Amino acid sequence: MAWPTELRLSKDRRTLSITFDDGAHYDLSAELLRVTSPSAEVQGHSEAERKTVGGKRNVSILSVDAVGNYAVRLGFDDMHSTGIYSWDFLSELGAHAKQRFQAYLDDLATKGLDRDRPGVK
Protein backbone atom coordinates (compact mmCIF):
# COMPACT_ATOMS: atom_id res chain seq x y z
CA MET A 1 0.00 0.00 0.00
CA ALA A 2 1.32 3.43 -0.95
CA TRP A 3 1.51 5.92 1.89
CA PRO A 4 1.08 9.69 1.34
CA THR A 5 4.07 11.89 2.08
CA GLU A 6 2.42 15.16 1.09
CA LEU A 7 -1.15 16.37 0.68
CA ARG A 8 -1.66 19.94 -0.50
CA LEU A 9 -4.77 21.93 -1.43
CA SER A 10 -4.21 24.56 -4.13
CA LYS A 11 -4.86 28.23 -3.34
CA ASP A 12 -7.99 28.25 -5.52
CA ARG A 13 -9.19 25.10 -3.69
CA ARG A 14 -9.86 23.28 -6.97
CA THR A 15 -6.93 20.85 -6.93
CA LEU A 16 -5.72 18.41 -4.30
CA SER A 17 -2.10 17.37 -4.87
CA ILE A 18 -0.92 14.16 -3.29
CA THR A 19 2.52 12.54 -3.29
CA PHE A 20 3.05 8.96 -2.19
CA ASP A 21 6.11 7.24 -0.76
CA ASP A 22 6.46 5.16 -3.94
CA GLY A 23 7.17 8.40 -5.87
CA ALA A 24 3.73 8.70 -7.46
CA HIS A 25 2.32 12.24 -7.58
CA TYR A 26 -1.20 13.20 -8.61
CA ASP A 27 -3.04 16.48 -9.03
CA LEU A 28 -6.70 15.61 -8.56
CA SER A 29 -9.37 18.14 -9.51
CA ALA A 30 -12.07 18.96 -7.00
CA GLU A 31 -14.63 18.06 -9.68
CA LEU A 32 -13.23 14.54 -10.13
CA LEU A 33 -12.97 14.03 -6.37
CA ARG A 34 -16.55 15.20 -5.87
CA VAL A 35 -18.16 13.12 -8.63
CA THR A 36 -16.26 9.96 -7.65
CA SER A 37 -16.86 10.45 -3.93
CA PRO A 38 -16.74 7.11 -2.11
CA SER A 39 -19.84 8.13 -0.14
CA ALA A 40 -23.01 6.05 -0.15
CA GLU A 41 -24.79 9.17 -1.46
CA VAL A 42 -22.85 8.89 -4.74
CA GLN A 43 -21.85 5.22 -4.90
CA GLY A 44 -25.00 3.75 -3.41
CA HIS A 45 -24.78 0.27 -1.94
CA SER A 46 -24.40 -1.46 -5.31
CA GLU A 47 -23.41 -0.60 -8.90
CA ALA A 48 -27.12 -0.27 -9.78
CA GLU A 49 -27.50 2.45 -7.13
CA ARG A 50 -24.47 4.50 -8.26
CA LYS A 51 -25.42 8.07 -9.12
CA THR A 52 -23.98 10.39 -11.74
CA VAL A 53 -23.76 13.93 -10.39
CA GLY A 54 -23.78 16.84 -12.82
CA GLY A 55 -23.05 20.54 -12.36
CA LYS A 56 -19.78 20.15 -10.48
CA ARG A 57 -17.33 21.82 -12.91
CA ASN A 58 -16.70 24.71 -10.51
CA VAL A 59 -16.90 22.89 -7.18
CA SER A 60 -14.14 23.62 -4.70
CA ILE A 61 -12.80 21.91 -1.60
CA LEU A 62 -13.49 23.71 1.67
CA SER A 63 -11.84 21.26 4.07
CA VAL A 64 -9.44 18.33 4.24
CA ASP A 65 -9.71 16.48 7.54
CA ALA A 66 -7.73 13.44 8.65
CA VAL A 67 -9.69 10.27 9.38
CA GLY A 68 -7.44 8.18 11.58
CA ASN A 69 -4.20 7.48 9.74
CA TYR A 70 -5.79 5.85 6.68
CA ALA A 71 -7.90 8.52 4.95
CA VAL A 72 -9.20 12.08 4.64
CA ARG A 73 -12.72 13.45 4.61
CA LEU A 74 -13.18 16.19 2.03
CA GLY A 75 -15.74 18.93 2.46
CA PHE A 76 -16.92 20.65 -0.72
CA ASP A 77 -18.58 24.02 -1.23
CA ASP A 78 -21.82 22.28 -2.32
CA MET A 79 -21.96 21.00 1.29
CA HIS A 80 -21.09 17.40 0.36
CA SER A 81 -18.82 16.06 3.11
CA THR A 82 -19.69 12.40 3.63
CA GLY A 83 -16.99 10.76 1.49
CA ILE A 84 -14.00 9.20 3.23
CA TYR A 85 -11.11 9.02 0.77
CA SER A 86 -8.69 6.27 1.78
CA TRP A 87 -5.06 6.42 0.66
CA ASP A 88 -5.73 3.38 -1.56
CA PHE A 89 -8.72 5.09 -3.16
CA LEU A 90 -6.75 8.28 -3.83
CA SER A 91 -3.82 6.31 -5.26
CA GLU A 92 -6.12 4.33 -7.58
CA LEU A 93 -8.03 7.46 -8.59
CA GLY A 94 -4.80 9.29 -9.39
CA ALA A 95 -3.43 6.39 -11.42
CA HIS A 96 -6.63 6.21 -13.50
CA ALA A 97 -7.79 9.84 -13.37
CA LYS A 98 -8.02 10.37 -17.14
CA GLN A 99 -10.04 7.20 -17.68
CA ARG A 100 -12.30 7.90 -14.68
CA PHE A 101 -12.95 11.45 -15.85
CA GLN A 102 -13.74 10.28 -19.40
CA ALA A 103 -16.12 7.67 -18.00
CA TYR A 104 -17.81 10.46 -16.01
CA LEU A 105 -18.17 12.62 -19.15
CA ASP A 106 -19.61 9.65 -21.02
CA ASP A 107 -22.06 9.01 -18.17
CA LEU A 108 -23.17 12.64 -18.21
CA ALA A 109 -23.83 12.50 -21.96
CA THR A 110 -25.73 9.21 -21.72
CA LYS A 111 -27.94 10.54 -18.91
CA GLY A 112 -28.57 13.99 -20.39
CA LEU A 113 -26.59 15.79 -17.69
CA ASP A 114 -23.71 18.24 -17.99
CA ARG A 115 -20.85 19.68 -15.97
CA ASP A 116 -22.48 23.09 -15.50
CA ARG A 117 -26.09 22.36 -14.54
CA PRO A 118 -26.85 20.54 -11.29
CA GLY A 119 -28.59 17.22 -11.67
CA VAL A 120 -28.38 13.64 -10.47
CA LYS A 121 -29.34 10.43 -12.29
Backbone as JSON, one array per atom type, in Angstrom:
{
  "sequence": "MAWPTELRLSKDRRTLSITFDDGAHYDLSAELLRVTSPSAEVQGHSEAERKTVGGKRNVSILSVDAVGNYAVRLGFDDMHSTGIYSWDFLSELGAHAKQRFQAYLDDLATKGLDRDRPGVK",
  "N": [[0.84, -1.18, 0.0], [0.6, 2.16, -0.91], [1.8, 5.05, 0.76], [0.87, 8.3, 1.77], [3.02, 11.11, 1.43], [2.84, 13.76, 1.15], [0.21, 16.1, 1.12], [-1.62, 18.47, -0.44], [-3.62, 21.33, -0.76], [-4.63, 23.37, -3.39], [-4.31, 26.97, -3.85], [-6.62, 28.05, -5.03], [-8.41, 26.18, -4.3], [-9.3, 24.13, -5.91], [-7.83, 21.96, -6.67], [-6.37, 19.05, -5.44], [-3.32, 18.04, -4.44], [-1.33, 15.19, -4.24], [1.3, 13.27, -2.96], [2.95, 10.2, -2.95], [4.75, 7.69, -1.06], [5.91, 5.93, -2.81], [6.77, 7.42, -4.86], [4.88, 8.26, -6.66], [2.86, 10.92, -7.9], [0.02, 12.95, -7.86], [-2.28, 15.25, -9.23], [-5.32, 16.04, -8.37], [-8.45, 17.0, -9.5], [-10.96, 19.03, -7.94], [-13.49, 18.63, -8.95], [-13.38, 15.99, -10.08], [-12.82, 14.54, -7.73], [-15.15, 15.09, -6.29], [-17.25, 14.01, -7.89], [-16.63, 11.36, -7.93], [-16.85, 10.59, -5.38], [-16.44, 8.47, -2.58], [-18.69, 8.11, -1.05], [-21.82, 6.81, 0.24], [-23.94, 8.24, -0.71], [-23.24, 8.95, -3.33], [-22.09, 6.59, -4.47], [-23.92, 4.65, -3.75], [-25.23, 1.5, -2.61], [-24.69, -0.52, -4.24], [-23.64, -1.29, -7.62], [-25.82, -0.73, -9.27], [-27.11, 1.26, -7.88], [-25.44, 3.42, -8.06], [-24.83, 6.88, -8.54], [-24.82, 9.47, -10.99], [-23.47, 12.6, -10.9], [-24.16, 15.79, -11.89], [-23.15, 19.18, -12.88], [-20.85, 20.01, -11.47], [-18.53, 21.29, -12.27], [-17.33, 23.65, -11.3], [-16.9, 23.21, -8.61], [-15.45, 23.49, -5.35], [-12.98, 22.65, -2.85], [-13.54, 22.8, 0.53], [-12.58, 21.83, 2.94], [-10.12, 19.62, 4.34], [-9.84, 16.9, 6.15], [-8.24, 14.79, 8.45], [-8.84, 11.3, 8.8], [-8.44, 9.13, 11.09], [-5.44, 7.34, 10.51], [-5.58, 6.59, 7.92], [-7.03, 7.84, 5.91], [-8.76, 10.7, 4.39], [-11.34, 13.09, 4.95], [-13.2, 14.92, 2.75], [-14.52, 18.14, 2.43], [-16.82, 19.86, 0.5], [-17.76, 22.84, -1.39], [-20.4, 22.61, -2.11], [-21.62, 21.56, -0.01], [-21.33, 18.84, 0.31], [-19.98, 16.32, 2.23], [-19.53, 13.73, 3.04], [-17.93, 11.73, 2.07], [-15.29, 9.45, 2.57], [-12.04, 9.35, 1.85], [-9.84, 7.01, 1.24], [-6.3, 6.24, 1.45], [-5.61, 4.29, -0.42], [-7.77, 4.51, -2.21], [-7.39, 7.13, -3.18], [-4.88, 6.83, -4.4], [-5.46, 4.93, -6.41], [-7.4, 6.38, -7.84], [-5.87, 8.56, -8.71], [-4.01, 7.23, -10.37], [-5.65, 6.39, -12.42], [-6.99, 8.62, -13.34], [-7.54, 10.04, -15.79], [-8.99, 8.16, -17.31], [-11.14, 7.67, -15.56], [-12.29, 10.22, -15.46], [-13.07, 10.55, -18.12], [-14.94, 8.48, -18.3], [-16.84, 9.51, -16.58], [-17.63, 11.82, -18.03], [-18.75, 10.54, -20.25], [-20.86, 9.21, -19.0], [-22.38, 11.41, -18.12], [-23.22, 12.43, -20.63], [-24.73, 10.28, -21.63], [-26.81, 10.25, -19.8], [-28.02, 12.67, -20.11], [-27.08, 14.83, -18.69], [-24.96, 17.59, -17.58], [-21.76, 19.26, -17.04], [-22.14, 21.75, -15.99], [-24.76, 22.31, -15.15], [-26.66, 21.58, -12.31], [-27.66, 18.31, -11.38], [-28.84, 14.96, -10.91], [-28.6, 11.56, -11.71]],
  "CA": [[0.0, 0.0, 0.0], [1.32, 3.43, -0.95], [1.51, 5.92, 1.89], [1.08, 9.69, 1.34], [4.07, 11.89, 2.08], [2.42, 15.16, 1.09], [-1.15, 16.37, 0.68], [-1.66, 19.94, -0.5], [-4.77, 21.93, -1.43], [-4.21, 24.56, -4.13], [-4.86, 28.23, -3.34], [-7.99, 28.25, -5.52], [-9.19, 25.1, -3.69], [-9.86, 23.28, -6.97], [-6.93, 20.85, -6.93], [-5.72, 18.41, -4.3], [-2.1, 17.37, -4.87], [-0.92, 14.16, -3.29], [2.52, 12.54, -3.29], [3.05, 8.96, -2.19], [6.11, 7.24, -0.76], [6.46, 5.16, -3.94], [7.17, 8.4, -5.87], [3.73, 8.7, -7.46], [2.32, 12.24, -7.58], [-1.2, 13.2, -8.61], [-3.04, 16.48, -9.03], [-6.7, 15.61, -8.56], [-9.37, 18.14, -9.51], [-12.07, 18.96, -7.0], [-14.63, 18.06, -9.68], [-13.23, 14.54, -10.13], [-12.97, 14.03, -6.37], [-16.55, 15.2, -5.87], [-18.16, 13.12, -8.63], [-16.26, 9.96, -7.65], [-16.86, 10.45, -3.93], [-16.74, 7.11, -2.11], [-19.84, 8.13, -0.14], [-23.01, 6.05, -0.15], [-24.79, 9.17, -1.46], [-22.85, 8.89, -4.74], [-21.85, 5.22, -4.9], [-25.0, 3.75, -3.41], [-24.78, 0.27, -1.94], [-24.4, -1.46, -5.31], [-23.41, -0.6, -8.9], [-27.12, -0.27, -9.78], [-27.5, 2.45, -7.13], [-24.47, 4.5, -8.26], [-25.42, 8.07, -9.12], [-23.98, 10.39, -11.74], [-23.76, 13.93, -10.39], [-23.78, 16.84, -12.82], [-23.05, 20.54, -12.36], [-19.78, 20.15, -10.48], [-17.33, 21.82, -12.91], [-16.7, 24.71, -10.51], [-16.9, 22.89, -7.18], [-14.14, 23.62, -4.7], [-12.8, 21.91, -1.6], [-13.49, 23.71, 1.67], [-11.84, 21.26, 4.07], [-9.44, 18.33, 4.24], [-9.71, 16.48, 7.54], [-7.73, 13.44, 8.65], [-9.69, 10.27, 9.38], [-7.44, 8.18, 11.58], [-4.2, 7.48, 9.74], [-5.79, 5.85, 6.68], [-7.9, 8.52, 4.95], [-9.2, 12.08, 4.64], [-12.72, 13.45, 4.61], [-13.18, 16.19, 2.03], [-15.74, 18.93, 2.46], [-16.92, 20.65, -0.72], [-18.58, 24.02, -1.23], [-21.82, 22.28, -2.32], [-21.96, 21.0, 1.29], [-21.09, 17.4, 0.36], [-18.82, 16.06, 3.11], [-19.69, 12.4, 3.63], [-16.99, 10.76, 1.49], [-14.0, 9.2, 3.23], [-11.11, 9.02, 0.77], [-8.69, 6.27, 1.78], [-5.06, 6.42, 0.66], [-5.73, 3.38, -1.56], [-8.72, 5.09, -3.16], [-6.75, 8.28, -3.83], [-3.82, 6.31, -5.26], [-6.12, 4.33, -7.58], [-8.03, 7.46, -8.59], [-4.8, 9.29, -9.39], [-3.43, 6.39, -11.42], [-6.63, 6.21, -13.5], [-7.79, 9.84, -13.37], [-8.02, 10.37, -17.14], [-10.04, 7.2, -17.68], [-12.3, 7.9, -14.68], [-12.95, 11.45, -15.85], [-13.74, 10.28, -19.4], [-16.12, 7.67, -18.0], [-17.81, 10.46, -16.01], [-18.17, 12.62, -19.15], [-19.61, 9.65, -21.02], [-22.06, 9.01, -18.17], [-23.17, 12.64, -18.21], [-23.83, 12.5, -21.96], [-25.73, 9.21, -21.72], [-27.94, 10.54, -18.91], [-28.57, 13.99, -20.39], [-26.59, 15.79, -17.69], [-23.71, 18.24, -17.99], [-20.85, 19.68, -15.97], [-22.48, 23.09, -15.5], [-26.09, 22.36, -14.54], [-26.85, 20.54, -11.29], [-28.59, 17.22, -11.67], [-28.38, 13.64, -10.47], [-29.34, 10.43, -12.29]],
  "C": [[0.88, 1.24, 0.0], [0.85, 4.31, 0.21], [1.78, 7.36, 1.46], [2.21, 10.36, 2.13], [3.74, 13.37, 2.06], [1.01, 15.24, 0.52], [-1.3, 17.87, 0.71], [-2.88, 20.39, -1.3], [-4.31, 23.22, -2.11], [-4.89, 25.81, -3.56], [-6.3, 28.47, -3.8], [-8.94, 27.15, -5.04], [-9.84, 24.17, -4.7], [-8.98, 22.09, -7.32], [-6.33, 20.35, -5.62], [-4.52, 17.65, -4.86], [-1.68, 16.39, -3.8], [0.31, 13.44, -3.84], [2.6, 11.34, -2.37], [4.5, 8.54, -2.04], [6.72, 6.38, -1.86], [6.88, 6.08, -5.1], [6.03, 8.89, -6.74], [3.24, 10.06, -6.96], [1.11, 12.49, -8.47], [-1.78, 14.56, -8.23], [-4.48, 16.14, -9.39], [-7.64, 16.81, -8.48], [-10.48, 17.93, -8.49], [-13.29, 18.33, -7.68], [-14.54, 16.54, -9.71], [-13.41, 13.93, -8.75], [-14.43, 14.04, -5.93], [-17.43, 14.17, -6.58], [-17.81, 11.65, -8.46], [-16.25, 9.7, -6.14], [-17.22, 9.03, -3.51], [-17.93, 7.05, -1.15], [-20.98, 7.27, -0.66], [-23.96, 6.93, -0.97], [-24.5, 9.1, -2.96], [-22.76, 7.45, -5.22], [-23.02, 4.28, -4.67], [-24.44, 2.53, -2.68], [-24.55, -0.85, -2.94], [-24.18, -0.66, -6.59], [-24.71, -0.03, -9.46], [-27.58, 1.01, -9.1], [-26.57, 3.64, -7.35], [-25.11, 5.67, -9.0], [-24.37, 8.86, -9.91], [-24.42, 11.79, -11.34], [-23.25, 14.97, -11.38], [-23.59, 18.17, -12.11], [-21.93, 20.79, -11.39], [-18.48, 20.71, -11.07], [-16.59, 22.81, -12.01], [-16.71, 24.46, -9.01], [-15.49, 23.11, -6.6], [-14.17, 22.9, -3.35], [-12.67, 22.92, -0.45], [-12.63, 23.17, 2.8], [-11.25, 19.9, 3.71], [-9.13, 17.91, 5.67], [-9.24, 15.04, 7.62], [-8.8, 12.54, 9.26], [-8.73, 9.17, 9.81], [-6.13, 8.41, 10.84], [-4.33, 6.8, 8.38], [-6.54, 6.62, 5.6], [-8.06, 10.0, 5.3], [-10.67, 12.19, 4.27], [-12.63, 14.83, 3.94], [-14.54, 16.85, 2.15], [-15.74, 19.86, 1.25], [-17.88, 21.83, -0.53], [-20.06, 23.8, -1.6], [-22.39, 21.56, -1.1], [-21.87, 19.48, 1.34], [-19.85, 17.17, 1.22], [-18.88, 14.66, 3.71], [-18.73, 11.36, 3.06], [-15.71, 10.66, 2.29], [-13.07, 8.61, 2.17], [-9.88, 8.34, 1.35], [-7.48, 6.53, 0.89], [-5.11, 5.52, -0.57], [-6.65, 3.96, -2.63], [-8.07, 6.25, -3.91], [-5.63, 7.85, -4.77], [-4.41, 5.72, -6.55], [-6.74, 5.41, -8.46], [-6.98, 8.26, -9.37], [-4.23, 8.52, -10.56], [-4.35, 6.25, -12.63], [-7.5, 7.45, -13.71], [-8.36, 10.16, -14.76], [-9.16, 9.45, -17.56], [-11.3, 7.42, -16.84], [-13.05, 9.16, -15.08], [-13.68, 11.26, -17.18], [-15.0, 9.45, -19.19], [-17.23, 8.55, -17.41], [-18.45, 11.29, -17.12], [-19.12, 11.79, -20.0], [-20.92, 9.4, -20.3], [-22.98, 10.23, -18.24], [-23.93, 12.69, -19.53], [-24.96, 11.48, -22.09], [-26.99, 9.57, -20.93], [-28.53, 11.94, -19.11], [-28.21, 15.04, -19.35], [-25.38, 16.52, -18.25], [-22.95, 18.76, -16.78], [-21.27, 21.0, -15.34], [-23.85, 23.21, -14.84], [-26.23, 21.24, -13.53], [-27.9, 19.53, -11.74], [-27.99, 15.92, -11.22], [-29.25, 12.59, -11.15], [-28.59, 9.16, -12.01]]
}
